Amino acid sequence: MSAIAALGRLRAAATGVAQPAATVRHRHLSPRPLVLVPYVLAGEAFAPLAVLVGTDRDRPHLLAVPQPRDRDRRFAHAAELGRLLLPYLGAFAAETETIERRGDDPYERSVDAPQVLVPTAGGVEYLRLLGRSTRFRRTDGEFAVAEEVPLLGRWSTWLADRAGVPGSSVLLAMTDLLTQAWVTGQSALEDGDLAALLAWIDPPAGQRGDQAAREVEGGPTAGPATDPAFDERLVPLIAAFDEAVAAERAEAADTGVRTDPGPRGRDAEQAIRTALAAELLPTWDRMWRGVELLGALPPGGSVAGRWEADRASYSFFAADLADPESRPQPRVPGAVSAAAQLATRERAQARLDAEQVRDDPLLMAAVRLAGEAFRGELIAVDAERTVTEPGKKTARPRPMLTFATDDEPLFGPGTDLACVERPDAKARVLETEPGRVVLELRGGMGGGKAPKPGSVPEPGEVLCWTSLIAEFRRGPDWPAVEDTPWTHGGPPPEPEPEAAPEADDDALEEWS
């Protein structure tokens, strides 16, 4: 935790009011996000119980599973969820733009992409598990499922994988978004409770945030696992549903008339739906209140660029789904794929760290306190200075800039810096001493023998320089999958033409 964040938390605890942790919003916020509030049965590996979902605050869709341990009902629930989600997820692929790439063929990129918002990080894990349990299912044969089920599984897996890329905005947890923008006086663990977090940030009129947070304790939780207090009411309702269905099946065996569920079963199911609605609707309302609060913050300058990366990923995935030969994402990625994914995420994290700091003076203040940046007034400029670098015959312009500063940067000579106010400017530290930093300007001056007009700062300018640089770094040339070295397991086996065998084993169990 930075000194600025620690100070904000102390002030929040002292005043009972959440403090700003940022001056801008660091994630893209769609004008039409899809809000998803999942609920699963506690004590099980993954037993979907209910979902509250929709793009309209006033029209939530409640999907419920009256018996989560029943395989057929679980996959019927997944099919119903797919019929709601798939039109939204696929709609953005229709409108595209042509993107030219230097040295490569142009490609079509979607003008926009979907955005799914879940209450907590557990919602991201819910979608990952949903994808894992559905994307390999067969749509024909003995254990067939509806065609929406494996397709929903592939989309869920893409969303969860994309959520692991730093700076991505296609799948976001509301608690993460809010804690990026505000800091409370409670612990980081307590910030994971959406109700308490939002109470600190947006308490009712006349109340302090700490008081409002105490009042919501013990109320409906954001899940995704059910709360023990709710389980005490839920278990008898599920048992009543099971009894009603069993009784109706016994009667059907005698009369030969099959209704599943019948009137008593439907009444028992409605009782479960009523209880679930009461449990989930408070979280639904808090999600949309969070969207309102975040929408009031201006987006950071680099947010649009990161959203472009999300749109590109969406476009490639949608195109892959349209390919008849396309296959579901593997359960375990191969060595080459895993290494490439790790490298991509490392580059994305470095880019995010640099861009957020440049966008936000409050974050930059923390970096300055840590000695990774300084802000100072330019007191002297040698604009005519040139340097002949080793191995070069021609002298290049290398103006020398001398800054006066009250900051205490910790970087030494040779450190490369980027300027916040002049994004194209790059410099290298020549010397530092208390109250004074001397830089050599090395970038952003054009390619001529003299700096282009206006590219060299003028005396009197106050500029901020940081060692966190958002620069493009090309990834390594990975070997082809078939050339995976033996040290990393060798080439992965060819995928089976049918679903994984464990899919059938799972189908024989009451619960997986």
N, C-alpha and C positions, 0 to 999 in steps of 0.2 A: 504494500500500500504506500502510495506517495505521501509526502508531507502535506500536500494540498488536500488529498482525500482524507487523511487523518484529521486535519483541521476541520474540514467540512463535517465529518462524523461527530467530532466533539461539539461543534456549534449546534448541530441538529439535536444531540442529546441534551444540551443545555437549554435550548429554546423550545424543544418539542415540535420543531418545524423542519421538514426535509430541506436540505441545501442543494443548490445547483452543483452538479458535477461536470457539466459541460455547458457551453453557450450555444451549441448547434446540435442538430440531430445527425448522428454518424451512420445511420442506416437509411436506406430508401424506404419510403412508406407509400404503398400503392393507394391510389384513390378508391380502389375497390378490392380490398383484401378479403380473403376467405378466412373467417374465424372458426377454429376447430377446438372444441372443448371435449377431450376424450375422458372416459371413465372406465377403469378396469377393476375386476374383482380382486381385492387384496388377498394375499396369501397364495396366489397362483402365478405361474410363470408369465402367462399372457392370456387372460380371459376377458375379452372385450365385453363390457357391460352396457355401455351407452355412449353416444356421441351427440353433442349439440353443435350444429354446423350451419353455416350460411354466410352470405355476403351482405345481408340486410339486417340491421340491428332489430328491426321490428318484426322480422319473420324468421326466427330460428327454426331449424328442423331437428326434432328429437328422434333419434334412432335408438332403440333399446333391444337388448337380448334378455328375455325373461329367464332363460336358463343358460348362463355362459359356458357351462361345462358340456353342453350338447353341441357336437361338431356340426350337425346340419344347421342348427340355428346360428352358430357363429359365422358360417360361410354365407348363409342367407343375409345376415347382417352386413358382411363385407360386400356382398353384391349390391345391397341397397345403398350402402355408403358410396360404392363405386358409381352408381347411377347419379348420385348427387355431385361427386367430386370430378369425375372424368370430363363432363362438358366444360367445367370451369378451367381445368388444367389444360385441356387441349385447344381451347378457343383461341389462345394467343398465337398459335402457330399459323393462323390463316393470313395475317397481315405481316409482310416481311419487307426488308430493305436490302439492297445489294451492297455488300461491303468489299471494297477493293483492298487487297493485301499485296504489299511489295514483295515481288518474287514468288508469289503463290497465286493460285486461281482465286477469283472472287467467290464469295459464298453468300447465301441468303441468311439474314439474321432477323429474328422476330422484332417487331417494333416495341413490343412490351412482353412481359412475362408474368406468370402467376405469383402471388404471394400468399403464403399460409401462415397465420398467426396462431400460436398455441399458448396456453397460460404459463407453463413452466418448462424447464429443460426436460422434465418427464414426458411432456407431449412430443418432443423430438424423438425420444427413445421409443415412445408408443408407435410412431410411424415407422421407425426402423424395424421394430418387431413385427408390425403389421406387414411390411414388405417381405420380411424373411419368411413369414408363415403363409404367404399367399402367392408370391410371384412364380413358384414352381408348380402350382396346382394344374392338373389336367382339366380340360373342358369337355372331355369325352371319356368313355370307359366306365369302369365300375364305381370309381370315386370321383365322378365328374363334378365340377363346380360351374357356376355361371361364368360366362366369358368376361364379365367385368372384374372378376376376382383377381386373376393373374395380372391383368392390365393395371388394376389399382395397386397391386403389389410392386410392380416395376416403377410406377410413379412414386409410390411411397418411399422406395429405396433411393430413387434419385433425389427426392426432397431431403431425406435424412443425410445422404452423402454430401449434398451441396451445403447443408447446414454446418458440416465440419470444415468448410473452407472459410478461413477468417475474412470477414467483411462481406460475406454473401448475405443476401436479404430475401431469398425465396422462401425460407422457413425460419421463423424467428420465435423465440419465447418472449412473452410480454415482460416477465420479470427481468430478463436480460436487457431488454430495451429500456425499461424504466431505471434500472440501476446504472446504466450508462449515462443517464441524464440527471439523476438525482442521487444524493447520498442521505441515508437516514441515520437515526441515533440508535438503531438496533444492530444486532450482529448480522454478518453475511448469511448465516444459516437462516435467520428469521426473514431476511430479504427474499428468500426463496418462496415465501408464502405470499401469493398475490394479494390477498385481502389485507394483510398487515402492511405490506409495502405500499399499496395504494392509499391506505388510511394515513400513512405518514405524508405522502405526497399531496393528497387531495382530501383532507379531512372535512367532515361536515362543518357548516358555518357555526362559529362560536366554539369550536373544539380545537385542542392541540392535536398534533399528529400522534404523539405517544399515547394520549388518552383514547383516541379513535382506534389505534392499533390494539389496545387492550380490550376494547369492547367487541372487536370482531373475532377475538380468540374463541375457539370452540364452535364457531359457526361453520357453515358449509365450506369445504375446502376445494381448491382448484385441482386436486388429484395429481396425477391420473389414477392413483390407487384410492379405493374407498376408505373413508375414515371409520375407525372402530365404532364410534357412536352411531354412524349411519348403518354399519353392518348389523347392529342389534335390531334395527327396524327392517333391514333388507332381507335377512335370512328367513324370517317367518313368511315374508311375502313370496319368496322363491319357493319355499316349501309348500305354501298354499297353491301356487301355480302347478307344481309337480303333482300334487294330490288331485287337483281338478283335472289335469290332462290324463292322469292314470285312470281316474274314475270314468272319464268320458271314453277312453279307449276300451275299457272293460265293457261299457254299455254298447259301444260300437261292435264289439266282438259278438255280443248277443243278438243285436238287431241287424247287423250287416250294413249299418249306415255309418260312414267314416267322416268325422269332422274333427280336425286337429288344428288349433284347439276349438272346442265348442263354446257355447255361451258362458259356462262357468270358467273355462280356461281364459276366455277373452276378458272376462271381468277381473280375474286374478292378474292377467297381464296388464290391464289398465291400471290396477292399483300400483304395480311396479313402476309403470311409466309416470304416474302422478308423483310418486316419491322421488324418482330420478329427476323429474323436471324441477321440483322444489329444491333439490340439491344442486343442480347445475345452473339454473337461471341467474343466481347472484354472480357467479363467475362470468357468465355471458355478459351481463351488464358491466362488470368491471373491465372486461376485455375492451369493450367499445369505449368506455371512459378513458382507458389508457390510450386508445387510438386518437381520441380527441386531444389529450394532453400532448402527445408526441407530435401530432399534426400542427400544434401551435408553435413548435420550435422550427426555426429555419434549417434547411438541410445544409450540411457541410459542402464545401466546394468540390470535394473529391467523390462525393456519394454517387453522382451520375456516372462517373467512370467505372466504379465497381459494379453498378447496376448493369452497365453494358456487358461486363463479363458474365453476369448472371443470365442476361438475355442470350448471349452466345452459347452458353452451356445448355440453356433450354432449347435453343434452336437445333443444336446437334442431337440432343436426346430425342426431341420430337421427330426429327428426320430418321433416327435409328429405329424408333417404334414403327414408323411407316414402312420399314424394310421387311419384306416377308421372311427373309433369312435371319432376322435379328433374334437374339436369344436373351433370356433374363440375365441380370447381373449375377456373377458367380457368388457362391456362398463365401468362398475365400479367394481373394484376388491372387493372381500369379505374382512371382517375384518382380517382374518388370513393371507390371501395372501398379503394384504396391509402392515400389520405389518412385515411380513417376508421380503418383498421387501424393506421396510424402513431400517430394520436392516442390510440387505445385503449392501445397499448403504452407510450406516454409516461405516461399516467395510471397505468397499472399499475406502472410503474417507480417513480414518485413515491410511490405508496401502499406499495409493498414496502419502499422505503428507510425510510419513517417507521415502518411497523409492526414491522419487524425490530429496529430500534433500541429501540422501546418494549418489545418482548418480552424482550430480551437485555441484561442489565447489562454483559456483556463488550463487546458492540458499542457500547453507550451510553458506555462508558469511552473508546473511540476517538473518538466524537463530541464528548465533553467536552474531550478533549485538542485536538481540532481547533477548539474555540471555538464549536461550534454548539449547545452545551447547557451547562447548569450545574446543580449540585446544591447546595442550601443550606438553612440553618435559618431558618424564619420568625421574625423577631425583633420585628416590629411590624405591626399590622393596623389600618387605618382602615375598619371595616366599614360606617360610616354615610355614607361619601363618596358623593356623587352628582354627575353631570355632565350639563349640557344641551348636547347636541351640535349642531353647525351644521345649521340647517334643521329642528330639532326644537323643540317647545314644552314638552315634558315632560322633566323631569330623570330620568335613568336611574341605577340603582345601579351604581357603579363603585368598589368597594372598592380601597384601595391596600395593597399587600403589600410589605414590606421584608425582603429576605433577606440574611443573612451567608453568604459563600461563599469557599472557597479556590480555586475555579476561575477561569479568565480568559476569560469569554465575549467573542466578537468582535462580536456584534450590537449595534447602537446603538438609540437611542430610535425608537419606531414599529414595531419588529419584533414580529410576532405569534408567540406561543409556545403550546405545548400541554404539559400536565402528564402525566407518566408514571403517577404514583400515583392521580391523579384524572382519568380519561380524558375526562370531560365539561368539565373546566375549561379555559378559554381566557383568555389574558392578553396585554397589550401592554406592551412595555418603555417605562418613563417616563425612567429614567436608570440609568446604570451607572458605577461607579467601582471601583477596586481593593478587593476584599473586600466589595462591597455592590452589590446590584441591587434596583431599585424597579420593581414591576409594577403595572399596572392590570388588575384582574380584569374580564373582559368577557363571559364565556360560562359556561354551566353553572350559572346561578343561578336558572333559571326565568324566566317572563315577567311576573312581578308587579312592583309598585312597590318591593318590598323583596326581598332575596335569600331564597330558600327555606331553611329550617333545614338546617344542616349543609353548605351549599354553599360557604361562605366558610371557608378554612382557619384553624385556630387557631394562635396563637403557640406555638412549640416544634416544630411539624411540620417534618420534613425532606422536602423535595420536589425532584424533578428536572424541569426545564423545558427544552424543546428547540424549535428553530426548524423542525425537520422535522415537518410536520403532515400526518397522514393524513386529509385532508378530501375529501368527495365533490365532484367537479367535473363538471358536466354538459358533455357534448361539444357542439360547435357543430351547428347545423342544416345538414346537408349537402344540396346540391342533389340532385334526382332524377337517376338515371343518364342519362336522356334529355336532361337539362338541363346536362350537362357542358360547361363553357365551351370555346370554341375554343382558348383559350390552353393548355388541357390536353388537346388532341387531339380535342375534341368528343365526342359520344356514341359509345361503342364500337360496332363492327358487330354485327349480330345473329349469335348463334352458329349455326354450320352444323348441320343436322339429323343429319349423320353425323360420324364421328370425324375428327380432323384428318388431312389428306392425308399428312403425314409418317409417320403410323402405318403406312400401306401401304408407303411407301418403306423404312421400317425393317424391315418384314417380309421384304423381298427381300434384305436384307443378312445376312451370316453373323453379324455382331455390331453392336450399336449402343452 
